[in-house]
């Protein structure tokens, strides 16, 4: 299970959606019409970061990540 979360300026994370796999989560992320930039995290497998046109930051992480 992977979570897509919005990260606020204070670091607070709000779950936006849940996915059965990273690939499904990343596909949903890259299909967003408000996506400005998104990338897989090379240092953390199963994670990704994205910036949206309104300035929000979205991340994808495994649900069991501490």
Buried (B, 14 or more C-beta within 10 A) or exposed (E): EBBBBBBEEEEEEEEBBEBEEBEBBBEBBEEBEEBEEBEEEEEEEBBBBBBBEEEBBBBBBBEEEE
